[in-house]
Amino acid sequence: MLCYGHFDLGHAEPGLHVGGVEVTEEIYLSGGMDGLFWNDFRYIPNCATGIREEARAPAEGLAARMDAAISAGKRLLIATHTCPWRELNGHPLRGGASDILSTYSGNSLLGKEIENRAGHVDFLMCGHTHMPVREQTRHGIRCLNVGADYGRFRGVVYNTGSNIIKGTGEKLLPR
């Protein structure tokens, strides 16, 4: 199942400041900060009046789809755009303007919905941050950030019979 999953500031570093300015919802809604601009306002105009409200809709939609699949006795393979957990972010904090990217990397509401159904999830991948994060286990779920970027497709092939994951791109998933 697929999910877009808008940001909710749930992965924000507490008290994060960039250039002496606290990173807030208002900064996000302005479309840029300290020379960085995000594509939401180029590709998704008027995307939100409030981040958390925008993020809640895809989380609720994913929850409904997961529940329907679980009720039908199915296992889940999940692909989200934004990171459901901060550990899949891929943007280390470096003390500069790029730290803002860690704040706007994910949707913690997706993470909570997935955690609530973790026993039914075989695999999760995301890719929004443009920075790969190698395979790891979160909440008992095998997951990774493929780190796809504009013009650089990356993906995975998951063999359900053998639980083997093969990545496209630079050595993402040797197991």
C-alpha positions in Angstrom: 0.0 0.0 0.0 1.2 3.5 -0.8 0.9 6.7 1.1 2.0 10.3 0.5 1.9 11.5 4.1 2.5 15.3 4.5 4.9 16.5 7.3 3.6 17.2 10.8 6.7 18.5 12.6 6.6 15.4 14.7 10.3 14.7 13.9 11.5 18.1 14.7 14.5 18.4 17.0 13.2 20.1 20.1 14.1 23.8 20.2 15.8 23.6 16.8 17.0 27.1 15.6 18.5 27.9 12.2 20.3 31.1 11.9 19.0 32.1 15.3 15.4 31.6 14.2 13.3 28.8 15.8 11.9 26.3 13.3 8.1 26.5 13.5 5.0 25.8 11.5 4.9 29.4 10.4 8.4 29.0 8.9 7.3 25.9 7.0 4.2 27.7 5.7 6.3 30.6 4.4 7.9 28.2 1.9 11.5 28.8 2.7 14.2 29.9 5.2 17.8 31.1 5.2 18.2 30.4 1.4 16.4 27.1 1.5 13.1 26.6 -0.3 10.9 23.5 -0.3 9.0 22.2 -3.3 5.7 21.9 -1.5 4.8 25.5 -2.6 6.0 24.9 -6.2 4.3 21.6 -6.7 1.5 21.6 -4.2 0.2 25.2 -4.0 -1.9 26.1 -1.0 -1.1 22.7 0.4 -2.0 23.5 4.0 -3.4 26.1 6.4 -2.0 23.9 9.2 0.6 21.2 9.0 -0.9 18.8 11.5 -4.3 18.9 9.8 -2.8 18.3 6.4 -0.7 15.4 7.8 -3.7 13.8 9.6 -5.7 13.0 6.4 -3.1 10.7 4.8 -2.5 9.0 8.2 -6.2 8.3 8.6 -6.4 7.0 5.0 -3.4 4.7 5.5 -4.9 3.4 8.7 -8.2 2.6 7.0 -6.4 0.8 4.1 -4.2 -1.2 6.6 -7.3 -2.2 8.6 -9.1 -3.4 5.5 -6.1 -5.5 4.4 -5.7 -6.9 7.9 -9.4 -7.8 8.1 -9.0 -9.6 4.8 -6.1 -11.7 6.3 -3.4 -10.0 4.3 0.2 -9.0 5.3 1.3 -5.5 4.6 4.1 -4.0 2.5 4.0 -0.3 2.9 5.6 2.5 0.9 5.3 6.0 2.3 6.7 9.2 0.8 7.6 10.9 4.0 9.4 9.1 6.8 7.1 7.6 9.5 10.0 7.5 12.0 12.8 10.0 12.6 15.4 7.2 12.5 14.6 6.9 8.7 15.3 10.6 8.1 18.8 10.4 6.7 19.6 14.1 7.4 22.1 14.4 10.2 22.0 17.6 12.3 25.1 19.6 11.4 24.4 23.0 13.0 23.6 24.8 9.7 20.6 25.8 7.6 20.2 22.2 6.3 19.1 21.2 9.8 15.7 22.5 8.8 15.4 19.4 6.5 15.3 17.1 9.4 12.3 18.9 10.8 10.2 18.7 7.6 11.2 15.1 6.7 8.3 13.0 8.1 4.9 12.4 9.4 4.9 11.0 12.9 1.1 10.3 12.6 1.9 7.8 9.9 4.4 6.2 12.2 1.8 5.9 15.0 -0.7 4.2 12.8 1.9 1.8 11.4 3.2 1.0 15.0 -0.4 0.2 16.0 -0.5 -2.5 13.3 3.2 -3.5 13.4 2.5 -7.2 13.8 0.9 -7.3 10.3 3.6 -5.4 8.5 6.3 -7.3 6.6 8.2 -4.4 5.1 8.2 -0.6 4.9 10.1 1.8 2.6 10.1 5.6 2.3 12.2 8.0 0.3 11.2 11.6 0.8 14.5 12.8 2.3 16.6 12.1 -0.9 19.2 10.5 1.5 19.3 6.7 1.8 19.1 5.0 5.2 20.2 1.4 5.1 17.8 -1.4 6.2 17.0 -1.4 9.8 14.3 -2.7 12.1 11.8 -0.3 13.7 9.0 -1.5 15.9 9.6 -5.0 14.7 9.3 -4.0 11.0 12.1 -4.3 8.4 12.3 -0.8 6.8 14.6 1.5 4.8 14.7 4.9 3.2 15.6 4.4 -0.5 16.8 8.0 -0.8 15.3 8.6 -4.2 15.9 12.0 -5.7 14.7 14.1 -8.7 16.0 12.3 -11.8 17.5 9.5 -9.7 15.0 6.6 -9.4 15.7 4.1 -6.6 13.5 1.3 -5.5 13.5 -2.2 -4.0 12.4 -5.6 -5.0 11.0 -7.6 -2.1 10.7 -11.3 -2.6 7.9 -12.4 -0.3 8.9 -16.1 -0.6 12.4 -15.6 0.7 12.1 -12.2 2.4 15.1 -11.0 0.4 15.3 -7.3 -0.5 17.3 -6.2 -3.6 17.9 -2.5 -4.0 18.4 -0.3 -7.0 21.0 2.3 -6.6 24.3 2.2 -4.7 24.5 -0.9 -2.5 21.4 -0.1 -0.5 20.4 -3.4 0.9 22.9 -6.2 1.1 21.6 -8.7 3.6 
